[in-house]
Amino acid sequence: MCSRGARAATLHAVPSLFRRKSTTLVEEPIAVSTATDESTPARAKGHTPSKKELGKVTPKRPAMGRRPVAETPPATKEEARARRRAQRAEAAAEFRREGGPRDRGPERALARDVVDSRRTVGTWFFGGALVVLIGSAQTMPPIVRLVSNVLWVVLALGVVIDSVLISRKIKKLVLQRFPKTDQKMGSLYLYAIMRAITFRRMRVPAPRVELGDKI
């Protein structure tokens, strides 16, 4: 009887032992899942994940307005002199091409075109003045001095007449194309006349029209 009772008690205890283990095995994953959910911060409804969260990298934009790289200082005096010569040549070329502050404005550009499109007596003025100066010397014969004086008068009259014609044409074109101009006509006439008595190759800015072109 005792052995039968012991066997019954043992058989009764074994199922209960397996039932507790199975219960433990089922409950453990639930506990882990709960812990994982608690470690993740709660997100609001409609939350849009960022690129960082999605694992995407935003490309960097190129830097705007960066400072230009500073020019390296010259290593020798010869290199420094070469750089200065190059800078002066570049500045002279730019001045020859664009002129200075007094050459700015469409009215002055028009005045330059009027002068550059025609042959002017003024281009011969300085050469004639040199001939007159030499011919008027007291050591020259009277006939040479007479011719020199006549040449001087002719050159002076030619420059005056040419200046009047240039000024009239400039006034007509400026009032026609720039009716609201604030340029003083006297200053514009003087600017054109001074250009007219300068050799064509020495004019600044350089002529942009050819002789005979229609303005």
KOLMAR-223503 format. One record per residue (C-alpha): residue number from 0; x, y negated, z negated. Coordinates in steps of 0.1 Angstrom, whole numbers, plus 5000, padded with zeros to 4 digits. Example, Ala and Ser with C-alpha at 12.3 -4.5 7.8 and 13.67 -1.06 7.14 Angstrom:
+------+------+-------+------+
! resi ! east ! north !   up !
+------+------+-------+------+
!    0 ! 5123 !  5045 ! 4922 !
!    1 ! 5137 !  5011 ! 4929 !
+------+------+-------+------+
//
This chain:
+------+------+-------+------+
! resi ! east ! north !   up !
+------+------+-------+------+
!    0 ! 5000 !  5000 ! 5000 !
!    1 ! 5028 !  4976 ! 4992 !
!    2 ! 5045 !  4982 ! 5025 !
!    3 ! 5013 !  4976 ! 5044 !
!    4 ! 5007 !  4944 ! 5026 !
!    5 ! 5042 !  4932 ! 5033 !
!    6 ! 5038 !  4939 ! 5070 !
!    7 ! 5006 !  4921 ! 5072 !
!    8 ! 5021 !  4890 ! 5054 !
!    9 ! 5051 !  4891 ! 5078 !
!   10 ! 5029 !  4893 ! 5109 !
!   11 ! 5007 !  4865 ! 5096 !
!   12 ! 5037 !  4843 ! 5089 !
!   13 ! 5053 !  4847 ! 5124 !
!   14 ! 5025 !  4832 ! 5145 !
!   15 ! 5023 !  4802 ! 5121 !
!   16 ! 5060 !  4797 ! 5125 !
!   17 ! 5058 !  4796 ! 5163 !
!   18 ! 5028 !  4773 ! 5162 !
!   19 ! 5048 !  4747 ! 5142 !
!   20 ! 5077 !  4748 ! 5166 !
!   21 ! 5055 !  4743 ! 5196 !
!   22 ! 5039 !  4714 ! 5180 !
!   23 ! 5073 !  4698 ! 5173 !
!   24 ! 5084 !  4704 ! 5208 !
!   25 ! 5054 !  4686 ! 5222 !
!   26 ! 5055 !  4657 ! 5199 !
!   27 ! 5092 !  4648 ! 5204 !
!   28 ! 5090 !  4636 ! 5240 !
!   29 ! 5060 !  4614 ! 5230 !
!   30 ! 5082 !  4598 ! 5203 !
!   31 ! 5110 !  4591 ! 5228 !
!   32 ! 5087 !  4576 ! 5254 !
!   33 ! 5073 !  4553 ! 5227 !
!   34 ! 5107 !  4542 ! 5218 !
!   35 ! 5116 !  4534 ! 5254 !
!   36 ! 5084 !  4514 ! 5259 !
!   37 ! 5092 !  4494 ! 5228 !
!   38 ! 5127 !  4486 ! 5240 !
!   39 ! 5114 !  4471 ! 5273 !
!   40 ! 5101 !  4435 ! 5268 !
!   41 ! 5065 !  4430 ! 5277 !
!   42 ! 5059 !  4411 ! 5310 !
!   43 ! 5031 !  4388 ! 5317 !
!   44 ! 5005 !  4398 ! 5342 !
!   45 ! 5015 !  4388 ! 5377 !
!   46 ! 5052 !  4386 ! 5369 !
!   47 ! 5074 !  4385 ! 5400 !
!   48 ! 5108 !  4403 ! 5395 !
!   49 ! 5138 !  4382 ! 5403 !
!   50 ! 5165 !  4391 ! 5429 !
!   51 ! 5188 !  4399 ! 5400 !
!   52 ! 5163 !  4424 ! 5386 !
!   53 ! 5159 !  4440 ! 5420 !
!   54 ! 5196 !  4443 ! 5425 !
!   55 ! 5199 !  4417 ! 5453 !
!   56 ! 5227 !  4392 ! 5455 !
!   57 ! 5219 !  4356 ! 5466 !
!   58 ! 5245 !  4345 ! 5493 !
!   59 ! 5264 !  4314 ! 5483 !
!   60 ! 5259 !  4282 ! 5503 !
!   61 ! 5288 !  4265 ! 5519 !
!   62 ! 5301 !  4237 ! 5498 !
!   63 ! 5289 !  4203 ! 5512 !
!   64 ! 5309 !  4171 ! 5510 !
!   65 ! 5342 !  4187 ! 5500 !
!   66 ! 5371 !  4164 ! 5497 !
!   67 ! 5395 !  4167 ! 5527 !
!   68 ! 5427 !  4184 ! 5519 !
!   69 ! 5454 !  4159 ! 5510 !
!   70 ! 5481 !  4154 ! 5535 !
!   71 ! 5514 !  4168 ! 5524 !
!   72 ! 5540 !  4141 ! 5518 !
!   73 ! 5569 !  4139 ! 5543 !
!   74 ! 5599 !  4160 ! 5535 !
!   75 ! 5625 !  4136 ! 5549 !
!   76 ! 5628 !  4099 ! 5558 !
!   77 ! 5628 !  4107 ! 5595 !
!   78 ! 5595 !  4125 ! 5592 !
!   79 ! 5580 !  4095 ! 5572 !
!   80 ! 5591 !  4071 ! 5600 !
!   81 ! 5577 !  4094 ! 5626 !
!   82 ! 5543 !  4095 ! 5608 !
!   83 ! 5543 !  4057 ! 5605 !
!   84 ! 5550 !  4053 ! 5642 !
!   85 ! 5522 !  4077 ! 5651 !
!   86 ! 5498 !  4059 ! 5628 !
!   87 ! 5507 !  4025 ! 5644 !
!   88 ! 5503 !  4039 ! 5679 !
!   89 ! 5469 !  4054 ! 5670 !
!   90 ! 5457 !  4021 ! 5654 !
!   91 ! 5469 !  4001 ! 5685 !
!   92 ! 5451 !  4025 ! 5708 !
!   93 ! 5419 !  4022 ! 5688 !
!   94 ! 5422 !  3984 ! 5688 !
!   95 ! 5428 !  3984 ! 5726 !
!   96 ! 5398 !  4006 ! 5731 !
!   97 ! 5373 !  3990 ! 5707 !
!   98 ! 5387 !  3956 ! 5698 !
!   99 ! 5383 !  3938 ! 5665 !
!  100 ! 5354 !  3923 ! 5645 !
!  101 ! 5351 !  3894 ! 5668 !
!  102 ! 5344 !  3917 ! 5697 !
!  103 ! 5313 !  3933 ! 5681 !
!  104 ! 5278 !  3928 ! 5694 !
!  105 ! 5259 !  3935 ! 5727 !
!  106 ! 5261 !  3898 ! 5737 !
!  107 ! 5299 !  3898 ! 5736 !
!  108 ! 5300 !  3931 ! 5755 !
!  109 ! 5279 !  3915 ! 5782 !
!  110 ! 5302 !  3885 ! 5783 !
!  111 ! 5332 !  3907 ! 5787 !
!  112 ! 5315 !  3926 ! 5816 !
!  113 ! 5307 !  3893 ! 5833 !
!  114 ! 5343 !  3882 ! 5831 !
!  115 ! 5358 !  3916 ! 5840 !
!  116 ! 5336 !  3920 ! 5871 !
!  117 ! 5350 !  3890 ! 5889 !
!  118 ! 5383 !  3875 ! 5899 !
!  119 ! 5391 !  3844 ! 5878 !
!  120 ! 5414 !  3815 ! 5884 !
!  121 ! 5424 !  3817 ! 5848 !
!  122 ! 5444 !  3849 ! 5854 !
!  123 ! 5468 !  3827 ! 5875 !
!  124 ! 5469 !  3799 ! 5850 !
!  125 ! 5499 !  3809 ! 5829 !
!  126 ! 5519 !  3819 ! 5859 !
!  127 ! 5511 !  3786 ! 5876 !
!  128 ! 5519 !  3767 ! 5844 !
!  129 ! 5553 !  3782 ! 5843 !
!  130 ! 5560 !  3772 ! 5879 !
!  131 ! 5548 !  3736 ! 5871 !
!  132 ! 5570 !  3734 ! 5841 !
!  133 ! 5601 !  3744 ! 5860 !
!  134 ! 5592 !  3722 ! 5890 !
!  135 ! 5585 !  3691 ! 5869 !
!  136 ! 5620 !  3690 ! 5856 !
!  137 ! 5639 !  3658 ! 5862 !
!  138 ! 5667 !  3677 ! 5880 !
!  139 ! 5643 !  3688 ! 5907 !
!  140 ! 5639 !  3669 ! 5940 !
!  141 ! 5609 !  3644 ! 5941 !
!  142 ! 5590 !  3666 ! 5966 !
!  143 ! 5592 !  3696 ! 5943 !
!  144 ! 5579 !  3676 ! 5914 !
!  145 ! 5551 !  3663 ! 5935 !
!  146 ! 5541 !  3698 ! 5946 !
!  147 ! 5543 !  3709 ! 5910 !
!  148 ! 5520 !  3681 ! 5898 !
!  149 ! 5495 !  3689 ! 5926 !
!  150 ! 5495 !  3726 ! 5917 !
!  151 ! 5488 !  3717 ! 5881 !
!  152 ! 5458 !  3696 ! 5890 !
!  153 ! 5445 !  3724 ! 5913 !
!  154 ! 5449 !  3750 ! 5886 !
!  155 ! 5432 !  3728 ! 5860 !
!  156 ! 5402 !  3721 ! 5883 !
!  157 ! 5400 !  3758 ! 5892 !
!  158 ! 5399 !  3769 ! 5856 !
!  159 ! 5372 !  3742 ! 5848 !
!  160 ! 5350 !  3752 ! 5877 !
!  161 ! 5354 !  3789 ! 5870 !
!  162 ! 5346 !  3784 ! 5833 !
!  163 ! 5314 !  3765 ! 5842 !
!  164 ! 5302 !  3793 ! 5865 !
!  165 ! 5310 !  3820 ! 5840 !
!  166 ! 5292 !  3802 ! 5812 !
!  167 ! 5261 !  3796 ! 5833 !
!  168 ! 5259 !  3833 ! 5843 !
!  169 ! 5265 !  3844 ! 5807 !
!  170 ! 5237 !  3821 ! 5795 !
!  171 ! 5213 !  3834 ! 5821 !
!  172 ! 5219 !  3870 ! 5814 !
!  173 ! 5220 !  3867 ! 5776 !
!  174 ! 5187 !  3848 ! 5775 !
!  175 ! 5172 !  3873 ! 5799 !
!  176 ! 5183 !  3905 ! 5781 !
!  177 ! 5185 !  3893 ! 5745 !
!  178 ! 5158 !  3866 ! 5741 !
!  179 ! 5160 !  3868 ! 5703 !
!  180 ! 5197 !  3866 ! 5701 !
!  181 ! 5213 !  3847 ! 5672 !
!  182 ! 5246 !  3842 ! 5689 !
!  183 ! 5258 !  3806 ! 5694 !
!  184 ! 5262 !  3800 ! 5731 !
!  185 ! 5292 !  3777 ! 5726 !
!  186 ! 5311 !  3804 ! 5707 !
!  187 ! 5301 !  3829 ! 5734 !
!  188 ! 5313 !  3806 ! 5762 !
!  189 ! 5347 !  3801 ! 5745 !
!  190 ! 5350 !  3838 ! 5740 !
!  191 ! 5345 !  3845 ! 5777 !
!  192 ! 5367 !  3817 ! 5789 !
!  193 ! 5396 !  3828 ! 5767 !
!  194 ! 5392 !  3863 ! 5782 !
!  195 ! 5391 !  3849 ! 5817 !
!  196 ! 5425 !  3832 ! 5814 !
!  197 ! 5441 !  3865 ! 5801 !
!  198 ! 5457 !  3890 ! 5824 !
!  199 ! 5433 !  3918 ! 5831 !
!  200 ! 5457 !  3945 ! 5818 !
!  201 ! 5462 !  3926 ! 5786 !
!  202 ! 5425 !  3921 ! 5778 !
!  203 ! 5412 !  3936 ! 5745 !
!  204 ! 5389 !  3956 ! 5745 !
!  205 ! 5400 !  3971 ! 5778 !
!  206 ! 5376 !  3963 ! 5808 !
!  207 ! 5349 !  3989 ! 5812 !
!  208 ! 5337 !  3976 ! 5846 !
!  209 ! 5356 !  3973 ! 5879 !
!  210 ! 5360 !  3942 ! 5900 !
!  211 ! 5329 !  3935 ! 5921 !
!  212 ! 5306 !  3956 ! 5899 !
!  213 ! 5271 !  3943 ! 5895 !
!  214 ! 5262 !  3932 ! 5860 !
+------+------+-------+------+
//
